[in-house]
Amino acid sequence: LTAGHIQEFACSTDYDIELVCHWKVPAQTNCSKEFLLCYSKEMSSVLNICVPENEKNSLRCTCTIYPDYFVSSLTYILALQFNGTDMWNYNVTPALVVKPRAPKNLAIEKAENGNFNLSWEESYSPSSMLFGQPVVYEVKYWRKQRPTEAFVKAINYQAKSFEITASSLKRGYDYVASLRCNYTDYPAYWSEWSEEVEFHNDYQVTADDILQMAVPTSCILIVAGSVICYFCFTK
């Protein structure tokens, strides 16, 4: 195995607790026995060791570093060893590889108007660097039986809720919703999609809906009738 065989080496951080690095390896590789990831802060002589593990259900080694703190200027120098031999060095600045934690406590409630209010909470506590930072969201919802036909809506403003219009959904079907986020000052990665919530659309057509449909329909019929009468009269 040579440096050329190390593929897809990448690191990302939740910018709160951990910095995770992973790389692709051939099948049958024992990550903890064959590799070591040494790391030190830039301008520091203290060398730390991270012992990688085999990632479940994937041909990758993964190493989790728990920094003492996070600041935008923090940079780590990484050295990957294979069977005791240094293979290559890699510099990583956590602020440039932020992959935030997904929003949590996703919930959905039916509003009085029949629409569905999706709500959530930020996954960071006030002590975190990301708490209260500008963030954008993407909401995804789909018919439970058709996950490939999802609606995706961008929320480009500070929000903790989103209204899904019941009339835009098929009546009588179960739906699933999920959410992910991206911090605009640390835009490297979107979070994973959050836990899903399910809801049932039993939307009933209201008098207002009938009125809204009736008015344009009436206008079309009047215009159509006028055109027919015009042609009949001219003949």
VENBELGI-V955553 format. One record per pair of residues at least 24 apart in sequence whose ideal C-beta (glycine too) atoms are under 6 Angstrom apart, sorted by the first residue. I is the first residue (numbers start at 1). J is the second residue. D is the distance in whole Angstrom. If there is no record, write none. Layout:
i-><I;I>
j-><J;J>
d-><D;D>
This chain:
i-><1;3;3;11;11;12;12;12;13;13;13;14;15;15;15;15;16;18;18;19;19;19;20;21;22;22;23;24;25;25;27;31;34;35;35;36;37;37;38;39;39;40;42;42;70;70;97;98;98;99;100;100;100;102;102;102;102;103;103;103;106;106;106;106;108;108;114;114;115;115;115;116;116;117;117;118;118;119;120;130;133;133;134;135;135;136;137;137;138;139;140;141;141;142;143;143;144;144;166;166;169;171;171;173;174;175;175>
j-><82;87;88;92;97;97;99;189;94;97;98;101;70;98;129;130;128;64;66;65;67;94;64;63;60;62;61;60;59;61;59;61;83;61;82;81;63;80;79;76;78;77;75;77;94;129;188;186;188;189;181;183;191;180;191;192;194;179;181;194;179;194;195;197;197;199;166;203;163;165;166;164;199;161;163;162;177;161;179;183;183;185;184;181;183;182;179;181;180;179;178;175;177;176;173;175;174;176;201;203;201;201;203;201;200;199;201>
d-><6;5;5;5;5;5;4;6;4;6;6;5;5;5;5;5;5;5;6;4;6;6;5;5;5;4;6;6;6;5;6;4;6;6;6;4;4;6;4;5;5;5;4;6;6;5;5;4;5;4;6;6;5;6;4;5;4;5;6;5;6;5;6;5;5;5;5;5;5;5;5;4;6;6;6;5;6;4;6;6;5;6;4;5;5;5;6;5;5;5;5;6;4;6;5;6;4;5;6;4;4;6;5;6;5;5;6>
